[in-house]
């Protein structure tokens, strides 16, 4: 899934928020984020960021997933896990790309290829994260359809 196909889906499913345009990240912003993690981001996630990383309309409403919070999500997720007794710890290669309402963590591992599986851990789920999608692109498609309702 590339930037153009993501943009087409966002418009096809009418996810604009009151007609406001989607706003993607610049290549420099994405590169800066990658430098901060000392690893490249998966290509499918880079495509999403370049399409709608700053402003994604109705997509991810109620979920912290915009570019402006990505660096904060990493320590916030680890703090949430500590508050829950450290039953589960994020892998060293985890990249938290979203948190929902402060109690659900969505992440993928940076060493799992260009379209990695998406995992989820939620408060009260104990010592394991669940694979909720076989790839980021499948996850994104599911979320686009879900938010279009």
Kinemage of the C-alpha trace (Angstrom):
@kinemage 1
@onewidth
@group {chain A} dominant
@subgroup {mainchain}
@vectorlist {calphas} color= white
{ca unk a 1} P 0.000 0.000 0.000
{ca unk a 2} L 1.510 3.315 -1.065
{ca unk a 3} L 0.666 6.948 -0.304
{ca unk a 4} L -1.585 7.371 -3.333
{ca unk a 5} L -3.651 4.255 -2.610
{ca unk a 6} L -4.056 5.312 1.038
{ca unk a 7} L -5.216 8.778 -0.029
{ca unk a 8} L -7.674 7.244 -2.505
{ca unk a 9} L -9.130 5.020 0.225
{ca unk a 10} L -9.459 7.894 2.696
{ca unk a 11} L -11.469 9.889 0.155
{ca unk a 12} L -13.421 6.876 -1.126
{ca unk a 13} L -14.589 6.088 2.408
{ca unk a 14} L -15.323 9.783 3.060
{ca unk a 15} L -13.122 10.114 6.116
{ca unk a 16} L -12.566 13.861 5.760
{ca unk a 17} L -13.436 15.682 8.939
{ca unk a 18} L -15.915 18.398 7.952
{ca unk a 19} L -14.288 18.594 4.534
{ca unk a 20} L -10.864 19.445 5.965
{ca unk a 21} L -7.997 18.069 3.879
{ca unk a 22} L -5.787 15.261 5.056
{ca unk a 23} L -2.298 16.386 5.963
{ca unk a 24} L 0.685 14.123 5.601
{ca unk a 25} L 4.174 14.327 7.004
{ca unk a 26} L 7.128 15.531 4.988
{ca unk a 27} L 9.905 13.129 4.119
{ca unk a 28} L 12.179 15.125 6.446
{ca unk a 29} L 9.767 14.681 9.355
{ca unk a 30} L 9.639 10.941 8.731
{ca unk a 31} L 13.431 10.750 8.430
{ca unk a 32} L 13.790 12.679 11.696
{ca unk a 33} L 11.482 10.208 13.445
{ca unk a 34} L 13.516 7.316 12.068
{ca unk a 35} L 16.757 8.903 13.284
{ca unk a 36} L 15.245 9.147 16.763
{ca unk a 37} L 14.590 5.398 16.768
{ca unk a 38} L 17.828 4.555 14.936
{ca unk a 39} L 15.848 2.224 12.655
{ca unk a 40} L 13.835 2.687 9.487
{ca unk a 41} L 10.065 2.567 9.744
{ca unk a 42} L 8.176 -0.019 7.665
{ca unk a 43} L 7.357 1.214 4.148
{ca unk a 44} L 3.608 0.804 4.644
{ca unk a 45} L 3.684 2.937 7.784
{ca unk a 46} L 5.842 5.549 6.050
{ca unk a 47} L 3.202 5.658 3.294
{ca unk a 48} L 0.467 6.270 5.878
{ca unk a 49} L 2.489 9.031 7.556
{ca unk a 50} L 3.120 10.748 4.214
{ca unk a 51} L -0.610 10.583 3.384
{ca unk a 52} L -2.232 11.542 6.682
{ca unk a 53} L 0.275 11.508 9.538
{ca unk a 54} L -0.650 14.987 10.764
{ca unk a 55} L -4.352 15.064 9.967
{ca unk a 56} L -6.271 11.868 9.280
{ca unk a 57} L -9.840 13.172 9.477
{ca unk a 58} L -12.239 10.688 11.075
{ca unk a 59} L -9.659 7.915 10.929
{ca unk a 60} L -8.341 7.119 14.419
{ca unk a 61} L -10.745 9.562 16.085
{ca unk a 62} L -10.389 9.097 19.864
{ca unk a 63} L -6.994 7.465 19.431
{ca unk a 64} L -3.617 9.151 19.800
{ca unk a 65} L -1.946 8.318 16.501
{ca unk a 66} L -0.844 11.574 14.898
{ca unk a 67} L 2.758 12.434 14.153
{ca unk a 68} L 2.810 15.073 16.882
{ca unk a 69} L 2.429 12.459 19.649
{ca unk a 70} L 4.488 9.556 18.297
{ca unk a 71} L 7.607 10.262 20.335
{ca unk a 72} L 5.520 10.656 23.516
{ca unk a 73} L 3.683 7.372 22.946
{ca unk a 74} L 6.780 5.267 23.480
{ca unk a 75} L 7.373 6.263 27.152
{ca unk a 76} L 3.620 6.553 27.822
{ca unk a 77} L 3.116 2.945 26.749
{ca unk a 78} L 5.966 1.749 28.951
{ca unk a 79} L 4.532 3.719 31.885
{ca unk a 80} L 1.104 2.143 31.371
{ca unk a 81} L 2.726 -1.283 31.450
{ca unk a 82} L 4.592 -0.394 34.679
{ca unk a 83} L 1.335 0.801 36.262
{ca unk a 84} L -0.128 -2.604 35.432
{ca unk a 85} L 2.589 -4.513 37.241
{ca unk a 86} L 4.984 -5.126 34.364
{ca unk a 87} L 3.224 -8.367 33.461
{ca unk a 88} L 4.059 -7.579 29.840
{ca unk a 89} L 6.990 -5.640 28.431
{ca unk a 90} L 7.279 -4.261 24.940
{ca unk a 91} L 9.948 -5.872 22.784
{ca unk a 92} L 13.057 -3.751 22.274
{ca unk a 93} L 12.133 -3.318 18.607
{ca unk a 94} L 8.530 -2.254 19.318
{ca unk a 95} L 7.253 0.963 17.795
{ca unk a 96} L 4.063 2.196 19.444
{ca unk a 97} L 2.113 3.946 16.710
{ca unk a 98} L -1.141 4.509 18.610
{ca unk a 99} L -2.753 4.494 22.045
{ca unk a 100} L -6.499 4.493 22.540
{ca unk a 101} L -7.915 6.344 25.534
{ca unk a 102} L -4.733 5.712 27.538
{ca unk a 103} L -5.375 2.013 28.082
{ca unk a 104} L -4.803 0.280 24.708
{ca unk a 105} L -1.395 0.091 23.018
{ca unk a 106} L -0.983 -0.616 19.287
{ca unk a 107} L 2.459 -1.444 18.000
{ca unk a 108} L 4.547 -3.295 15.471
{ca unk a 109} L 8.133 -4.460 15.624
{ca unk a 110} L 10.641 -2.579 13.514
{ca unk a 111} L 12.528 -5.723 12.544
{ca unk a 112} L 9.523 -7.520 11.018
{ca unk a 113} L 9.710 -6.172 7.464
{ca unk a 114} L 8.015 -3.485 5.421
{ca unk a 115} L 4.447 -4.515 6.294
{ca unk a 116} L 4.711 -5.959 9.807
{ca unk a 117} L 1.998 -7.590 11.903
{ca unk a 118} L 0.133 -5.273 14.279
{ca unk a 119} L -0.082 -6.202 17.936
{ca unk a 120} L -2.299 -4.841 20.673
{ca unk a 121} L -2.097 -4.863 24.463
{ca unk a 122} L -4.868 -3.470 26.629
{ca unk a 123} L -5.113 -2.763 30.314
{ca unk a 124} L -6.345 -5.874 32.060
{ca unk a 125} L -5.162 -8.276 29.360
{ca unk a 126} L -2.248 -9.507 31.438
{ca unk a 127} L 1.053 -10.816 30.221
{ca unk a 128} L 0.506 -11.059 26.476
{ca unk a 129} L -0.108 -8.852 23.498
{ca unk a 130} L -2.394 -10.108 20.770
{ca unk a 131} L -1.656 -10.043 17.055
{ca unk a 132} L -4.701 -8.225 15.711
{ca unk a 133} L -3.670 -8.010 12.068
{ca unk a 134} L -1.218 -9.928 9.894
{ca unk a 135} L 0.117 -6.644 8.457
{ca unk a 136} L -0.019 -2.895 8.943
{ca unk a 137} L -1.716 -2.491 5.554
{ca unk a 138} L -4.481 -4.948 6.546
{ca unk a 139} L -4.859 -3.137 9.886
{ca unk a 140} L -5.119 0.221 8.134
{ca unk a 141} L -7.741 -1.086 5.703
{ca unk a 142} L -9.780 -2.507 8.585
{ca unk a 143} L -9.581 0.819 10.441
{ca unk a 144} L -10.581 2.798 7.351
{ca unk a 145} L -13.667 0.619 6.919
{ca unk a 146} L -14.506 0.746 10.638
{ca unk a 147} L -14.274 4.543 10.849
{ca unk a 148} L -16.346 5.003 7.687
{ca unk a 149} L -19.464 3.700 9.420
